Amino acid sequence: MNGLRVIRTIWDWFRELGHANEPEQRSQRLLRDWLSAEQRCQYDRYRYFEVVGCHSGRRYRIRHGTASNITELDDYGHPILGWCFVPRDNLASGDVMLAQKIALETDELGALKIARSSASRW
């Protein structure tokens, strides 16, 4: 039991230093650098941000996460449909969300072509 306590203490100390999940932290910093001021404000407050598709002009909400985290919105901001598309590799959440943002803003039709849709969870 004493050894477990020592391991737990070391892990807590390591996490407090900010090294426990360095890739996740770096991905979140990169994502924030790419968000507009309005998107950053949304993300800080609600853990999501909205983007506008480059082809259709539709609005999409990208929630914090790595899968099934995109919701298409109607003109009133109500959810219509859920979308899921992710990179092949296992990436940190900020990297996935940034890839989703860029894909919808620069190649919306290509992104939706490979995406899976689902009934909105909202």
TORPA-4810 file (N, C-alpha, C, O; in nm, 3 decimals):
<nodes>
NODE_1_0.082_-0.120_0.000_0.000_0.000_0.000_0.087_0.126_0.000_0.052_0.225_-0.064_M
NODE_2_0.198_0.122_0.071_0.287_0.236_0.078_0.346_0.268_-0.059_0.358_0.385_-0.095_N
NODE_3_0.383_0.165_-0.136_0.438_0.185_-0.270_0.337_0.251_-0.363_0.374_0.336_-0.444_G
NODE_4_0.211_0.212_-0.351_0.105_0.271_-0.432_0.090_0.420_-0.401_0.069_0.501_-0.491_L
NODE_5_0.100_0.454_-0.275_0.090_0.594_-0.232_0.204_0.677_-0.290_0.184_0.791_-0.331_R
NODE_6_0.325_0.620_-0.293_0.441_0.689_-0.347_0.422_0.712_-0.497_0.448_0.822_-0.548_V
NODE_7_0.378_0.608_-0.568_0.355_0.622_-0.712_0.250_0.729_-0.739_0.266_0.812_-0.829_I
NODE_8_0.144_0.729_-0.662_0.036_0.828_-0.678_0.090_0.970_-0.653_0.057_1.062_-0.728_R
NODE_9_0.170_0.986_-0.552_0.228_1.117_-0.519_0.319_1.165_-0.632_0.314_1.282_-0.670_T
NODE_10_0.400_1.076_-0.684_0.490_1.113_-0.794_0.408_1.151_-0.917_0.439_1.250_-0.984_I
NODE_11_0.305_1.072_-0.948_0.220_1.102_-1.064_0.152_1.238_-1.048_0.148_1.317_-1.143_W
NODE_12_0.099_1.267_-0.930_0.035_1.396_-0.905_0.135_1.511_-0.923_0.102_1.614_-0.982_D
NODE_13_0.255_1.494_-0.871_0.359_1.596_-0.886_0.392_1.617_-1.033_0.404_1.730_-1.078_W
NODE_14_0.408_1.507_-1.107_0.440_1.512_-1.249_0.329_1.586_-1.326_0.358_1.669_-1.412_F
NODE_15_0.205_1.555_-1.295_0.091_1.619_-1.362_0.086_1.769_-1.330_0.055_1.850_-1.418_R
NODE_16_0.116_1.805_-1.207_0.117_1.947_-1.169_0.222_2.026_-1.247_0.204_2.145_-1.272_E
NODE_17_0.330_1.961_-1.284_0.434_2.028_-1.361_0.390_2.051_-1.506_0.454_2.126_-1.580_L
NODE_18_0.282_1.986_-1.547_0.231_2.005_-1.682_0.287_1.910_-1.785_0.273_1.934_-1.905_G
NODE_19_0.351_1.802_-1.741_0.411_1.709_-1.836_0.327_1.583_-1.855_0.361_1.499_-1.939_H
NODE_20_0.221_1.567_-1.780_0.143_1.444_-1.784_0.086_1.417_-1.922_0.081_1.301_-1.965_A
NODE_21_0.043_1.519_-1.990_-0.014_1.500_-2.123_0.031_1.613_-2.214_-0.050_1.691_-2.263_N
NODE_22_0.160_1.620_-2.234_0.218_1.728_-2.312_0.162_1.736_-2.455_0.136_1.847_-2.501_E
NODE_23_0.143_1.624_-2.527_0.087_1.636_-2.662_-0.053_1.699_-2.661_-0.086_1.777_-2.750_P
NODE_24_-0.133_1.666_-2.562_-0.267_1.725_-2.552_-0.258_1.875_-2.528_-0.331_1.953_-2.589_E
NODE_25_-0.171_1.916_-2.440_-0.154_2.058_-2.411_-0.104_2.135_-2.533_-0.153_2.244_-2.563_Q
NODE_26_-0.008_2.078_-2.603_0.044_2.144_-2.724_-0.066_2.153_-2.829_-0.078_2.256_-2.897_R
NODE_27_-0.147_2.048_-2.844_-0.254_2.050_-2.944_-0.357_2.157_-2.910_-0.411_2.221_-3.000_S
NODE_28_-0.385_2.175_-2.785_-0.482_2.278_-2.745_-0.427_2.418_-2.771_-0.501_2.507_-2.813_Q
NODE_29_-0.299_2.438_-2.747_-0.237_2.569_-2.777_-0.242_2.598_-2.926_-0.275_2.709_-2.967_R
NODE_30_-0.209_2.498_-3.008_-0.213_2.516_-3.153_-0.355_2.546_-3.200_-0.376_2.637_-3.281_L
NODE_31_-0.452_2.472_-3.151_-0.591_2.497_-3.187_-0.630_2.641_-3.153_-0.687_2.711_-3.236_L
NODE_32_-0.599_2.684_-3.033_-0.635_2.820_-2.990_-0.571_2.926_-3.079_-0.630_3.030_-3.105_R
NODE_33_-0.448_2.899_-3.125_-0.381_2.993_-3.214_-0.455_3.009_-3.346_-0.451_3.116_-3.407_D
NODE_34_-0.523_2.906_-3.391_-0.593_2.907_-3.519_-0.738_2.955_-3.507_-0.801_2.984_-3.608_W
NODE_35_-0.791_2.964_-3.387_-0.929_3.010_-3.369_-0.937_3.162_-3.377_-0.846_3.232_-3.335_L
NODE_36_-1.047_3.210_-3.432_-1.072_3.354_-3.430_-1.101_3.395_-3.286_-1.122_3.309_-3.200_S
NODE_37_-1.104_3.524_-3.260_-1.134_3.572_-3.124_-1.272_3.523_-3.079_-1.290_3.483_-2.964_A
NODE_38_-1.368_3.527_-3.170_-1.504_3.482_-3.137_-1.507_3.331_-3.109_-1.572_3.287_-3.014_E
NODE_39_-1.436_3.254_-3.190_-1.431_3.109_-3.170_-1.361_3.075_-3.038_-1.404_2.984_-2.966_Q
NODE_40_-1.254_3.147_-3.007_-1.182_3.125_-2.880_-1.274_3.151_-2.762_-1.275_3.076_-2.665_R
NODE_41_-1.351_3.257_-2.772_-1.445_3.293_-2.666_-1.549_3.182_-2.648_-1.580_3.141_-2.536_C
NODE_42_-1.604_3.133_-2.760_-1.700_3.022_-2.754_-1.636_2.900_-2.689_-1.695_2.837_-2.602_Q
NODE_43_-1.516_2.867_-2.732_-1.450_2.746_-2.683_-1.419_2.757_-2.534_-1.436_2.660_-2.459_Y
NODE_44_-1.375_2.873_-2.491_-1.346_2.893_-2.348_-1.472_2.881_-2.264_-1.468_2.829_-2.153_D
NODE_45_-1.580_2.930_-2.316_-1.705_2.934_-2.238_-1.784_2.804_-2.246_-1.838_2.758_-2.145_R
NODE_46_-1.792_2.743_-2.366_-1.882_2.630_-2.387_-1.813_2.499_-2.424_-1.878_2.395_-2.431_Y
NODE_47_-1.681_2.502_-2.448_-1.606_2.384_-2.493_-1.647_2.342_-2.635_-1.635_2.225_-2.671_R
NODE_48_-1.694_2.438_-2.714_-1.717_2.418_-2.856_-1.696_2.550_-2.926_-1.691_2.655_-2.863_Y
NODE_49_-1.683_2.543_-3.060_-1.678_2.664_-3.142_-1.750_2.632_-3.272_-1.767_2.516_-3.308_F
NODE_50_-1.790_2.737_-3.342_-1.865_2.719_-3.465_-1.783_2.764_-3.585_-1.706_2.860_-3.577_E
NODE_51_-1.801_2.692_-3.696_-1.735_2.726_-3.822_-1.842_2.730_-3.931_-1.951_2.676_-3.915_V
NODE_52_-1.808_2.797_-4.041_-1.898_2.806_-4.156_-1.835_2.728_-4.271_-1.719_2.749_-4.307_V
NODE_53_-1.913_2.637_-4.329_-1.865_2.558_-4.442_-1.839_2.646_-4.562_-1.916_2.738_-4.592_G
NODE_54_-1.729_2.617_-4.632_-1.686_2.703_-4.742_-1.775_2.691_-4.866_-1.783_2.786_-4.944_C
NODE_55_-1.839_2.579_-4.886_-1.922_2.561_-5.006_-2.068_2.598_-4.984_-2.129_2.666_-5.067_H
NODE_56_-2.126_2.552_-4.873_-2.269_2.570_-4.851_-2.304_2.690_-4.765_-2.417_2.740_-4.769_S
NODE_57_-2.208_2.737_-4.686_-2.237_2.844_-4.592_-2.307_2.793_-4.466_-2.348_2.872_-4.382_G
NODE_58_-2.321_2.660_-4.453_-2.384_2.602_-4.333_-2.293_2.622_-4.212_-2.171_2.631_-4.225_R
NODE_59_-2.356_2.628_-4.096_-2.280_2.639_-3.971_-2.266_2.502_-3.907_-2.358_2.421_-3.907_R
NODE_60_-2.147_2.480_-3.853_-2.117_2.355_-3.783_-2.060_2.390_-3.646_-1.982_2.485_-3.631_Y
NODE_61_-2.099_2.313_-3.547_-2.045_2.328_-3.412_-1.948_2.213_-3.388_-1.986_2.096_-3.399_R
NODE_62_-1.824_2.246_-3.355_-1.723_2.146_-3.324_-1.703_2.146_-3.173_-1.650_2.242_-3.116_I
NODE_63_-1.746_2.037_-3.109_-1.732_2.024_-2.964_-1.597_1.962_-2.930_-1.538_1.891_-3.011_R
NODE_64_-1.549_1.989_-2.810_-1.424_1.930_-2.763_-1.435_1.778_-2.773_-1.531_1.719_-2.724_H
NODE_65_-1.338_1.717_-2.837_-1.337_1.572_-2.850_-1.267_1.530_-2.977_-1.208_1.612_-3.048_G
NODE_66_-1.272_1.401_-3.006_-1.201_1.349_-3.122_-1.290_1.270_-3.217_-1.245_1.236_-3.327_T
NODE_67_-1.413_1.241_-3.182_-1.503_1.166_-3.270_-1.648_1.201_-3.239_-1.682_1.231_-3.125_A
NODE_68_-1.731_1.198_-3.341_-1.874_1.228_-3.326_-1.895_1.361_-3.253_-1.984_1.373_-3.169_S
NODE_69_-1.813_1.458_-3.285_-1.817_1.585_-3.212_-1.856_1.704_-3.299_-1.835_1.819_-3.259_N
NODE_70_-1.912_1.679_-3.417_-1.952_1.787_-3.506_-2.103_1.784_-3.523_-2.161_1.679_-3.550_I
NODE_71_-2.165_1.899_-3.508_-2.310_1.910_-3.525_-2.338_2.018_-3.628_-2.289_2.130_-3.617_T
NODE_72_-2.419_1.983_-3.727_-2.466_2.081_-3.825_-2.584_2.156_-3.764_-2.672_2.095_-3.703_E
NODE_73_-2.585_2.288_-3.780_-2.688_2.372_-3.718_-2.780_2.432_-3.824_-2.739_2.455_-3.938_L
NODE_74_-2.904_2.457_-3.785_-2.995_2.526_-3.876_-2.976_2.677_-3.861_-2.887_2.722_-3.789_D
NODE_75_-3.059_2.754_-3.930_-3.045_2.900_-3.927_-3.067_2.961_-3.789_-3.026_3.074_-3.763_D
NODE_76_-3.131_2.885_-3.700_-3.159_2.935_-3.565_-3.061_2.881_-3.461_-3.076_2.907_-3.341_Y
NODE_77_-2.961_2.806_-3.507_-2.862_2.750_-3.415_-2.904_2.619_-3.353_-2.839_2.571_-3.260_G
NODE_78_-3.013_2.560_-3.403_-3.059_2.431_-3.353_-2.989_2.317_-3.429_-2.965_2.329_-3.549_H
NODE_79_-2.959_2.210_-3.360_-2.890_2.097_-3.425_-2.979_2.028_-3.529_-3.099_2.007_-3.507_P
NODE_80_-2.918_1.994_-3.642_-2.988_1.922_-3.748_-2.937_1.779_-3.758_-3.014_1.683_-3.758_I
NODE_81_-2.803_1.768_-3.766_-2.741_1.640_-3.797_-2.605_1.634_-3.733_-2.535_1.735_-3.725_L
NODE_82_-2.566_1.518_-3.687_-2.431_1.498_-3.635_-2.339_1.445_-3.743_-2.383_1.370_-3.830_G
NODE_83_-2.213_1.484_-3.739_-2.114_1.439_-3.837_-1.991_1.386_-3.764_-1.955_1.433_-3.657_W
NODE_84_-1.928_1.287_-3.825_-1.806_1.232_-3.768_-1.706_1.206_-3.879_-1.732_1.127_-3.970_C
NODE_85_-1.593_1.273_-3.873_-1.477_1.240_-3.956_-1.353_1.274_-3.878_-1.342_1.380_-3.816_F
NODE_86_-1.259_1.182_-3.880_-1.138_1.197_-3.800_-1.017_1.152_-3.882_-1.031_1.075_-3.977_V
NODE_87_-0.899_1.201_-3.846_-0.777_1.152_-3.911_-0.757_1.003_-3.883_-0.812_0.950_-3.787_P
NODE_88_-0.679_0.937_-3.965_-0.653_0.794_-3.948_-0.574_0.765_-3.821_-0.599_0.665_-3.753_R
NODE_89_-0.480_0.852_-3.790_-0.394_0.829_-3.674_-0.462_0.876_-3.545_-0.553_0.959_-3.548_D
NODE_90_-0.415_0.823_-3.434_-0.465_0.863_-3.304_-0.395_0.994_-3.265_-0.276_0.994_-3.235_N
NODE_91_-0.469_1.104_-3.266_-0.412_1.235_-3.236_-0.478_1.296_-3.114_-0.586_1.253_-3.073_L
NODE_92_-0.415_1.395_-3.057_-0.470_1.469_-2.944_-0.593_1.548_-2.990_-0.606_1.581_-3.108_A
NODE_93_-0.682_1.576_-2.898_-0.810_1.638_-2.932_-0.795_1.771_-3.006_-0.868_1.796_-3.102_S
NODE_94_-0.703_1.855_-2.965_-0.685_1.984_-3.033_-0.644_1.968_-3.178_-0.687_2.045_-3.263_G
NODE_95_-0.559_1.868_-3.206_-0.517_1.842_-3.344_-0.633_1.794_-3.429_-0.648_1.835_-3.544_D
NODE_96_-0.716_1.706_-3.373_-0.833_1.656_-3.446_-0.931_1.770_-3.474_-0.981_1.784_-3.586_V
NODE_97_-0.959_1.850_-3.373_-1.053_1.960_-3.390_-1.002_2.062_-3.491_-1.080_2.117_-3.569_M
NODE_98_-0.873_2.088_-3.489_-0.815_2.181_-3.586_-0.827_2.125_-3.728_-0.860_2.199_-3.821_L
NODE_99_-0.801_1.996_-3.745_-0.816_1.933_-3.876_-0.961_1.943_-3.923_-0.986_1.968_-4.041_A
NODE_100_-1.056_1.922_-3.833_-1.198_1.931_-3.868_-1.234_2.074_-3.908_-1.306_2.095_-4.005_Q
NODE_101_-1.184_2.171_-3.833_-1.210_2.312_-3.863_-1.158_2.347_-4.002_-1.231_2.404_-4.084_K
NODE_102_-1.033_2.312_-4.029_-0.972_2.345_-4.157_-1.044_2.274_-4.271_-1.068_2.333_-4.377_I
NODE_103_-1.080_2.149_-4.250_-1.149_2.073_-4.354_-1.283_2.138_-4.390_-1.314_2.153_-4.508_A
NODE_104_-1.362_2.175_-4.290_-1.493_2.235_-4.318_-1.481_2.374_-4.379_-1.564_2.413_-4.461_L
NODE_105_-1.378_2.448_-4.341_-1.361_2.583_-4.393_-1.294_2.588_-4.529_-1.304_2.689_-4.599_E
NODE_106_-1.226_2.481_-4.569_-1.154_2.485_-4.697_-1.198_2.378_-4.797_-1.178_2.396_-4.917_T
NODE_107_-1.256_2.268_-4.751_-1.302_2.161_-4.840_-1.422_2.090_-4.778_-1.419_1.970_-4.753_D
NODE_108_-1.526_2.167_-4.753_-1.645_2.115_-4.687_-1.701_1.992_-4.758_-1.731_1.892_-4.692_E
NODE_109_-1.715_1.998_-4.889_-1.775_1.886_-4.962_-1.688_1.760_-4.952_-1.740_1.650_-4.936_L
NODE_110_-1.557_1.776_-4.961_-1.467_1.663_-4.947_-1.474_1.601_-4.808_-1.472_1.479_-4.793_G
NODE_111_-1.483_1.687_-4.707_-1.493_1.637_-4.569_-1.623_1.561_-4.548_-1.622_1.453_-4.488_A
NODE_112_-1.733_1.616_-4.595_-1.862_1.551_-4.575_-1.875_1.423_-4.657_-1.951_1.333_-4.622_L
NODE_113_-1.801_1.416_-4.766_-1.804_1.296_-4.851_-1.751_1.174_-4.776_-1.800_1.063_-4.795_K
NODE_114_-1.651_1.195_-4.690_-1.594_1.082_-4.615_-1.654_1.069_-4.475_-1.628_0.971_-4.405_I
NODE_115_-1.734_1.167_-4.433_-1.790_1.169_-4.297_-1.908_1.072_-4.285_-1.972_1.036_-4.383_A
NODE_116_-1.933_1.034_-4.163_-2.053_0.957_-4.131_-2.151_1.052_-4.063_-2.113_1.130_-3.975_R
NODE_117_-2.275_1.043_-4.105_-2.376_1.129_-4.042_-2.459_1.047_-3.944_-2.468_0.925_-3.954_S
NODE_118_-2.518_1.118_-3.851_-2.605_1.054_-3.752_-2.708_1.154_-3.707_-2.692_1.275_-3.724_S
NODE_119_-2.815_1.102_-3.649_-2.915_1.191_-3.591_-2.847_1.275_-3.484_-2.765_1.224_-3.408_A
NODE_120_-2.882_1.399_-3.478_-2.818_1.488_-3.382_-2.843_1.440_-3.240_-2.952_1.392_-3.207_S
NODE_121_-2.740_1.453_-3.156_-2.752_1.411_-3.015_-2.813_1.520_-2.930_-2.837_1.497_-2.812_R
NODE_122_-2.840_1.636_-2.984_-2.886_1.748_-2.903_-3.036_1.757_-2.905_-3.093_1.846_-2.842_W
</nodes>
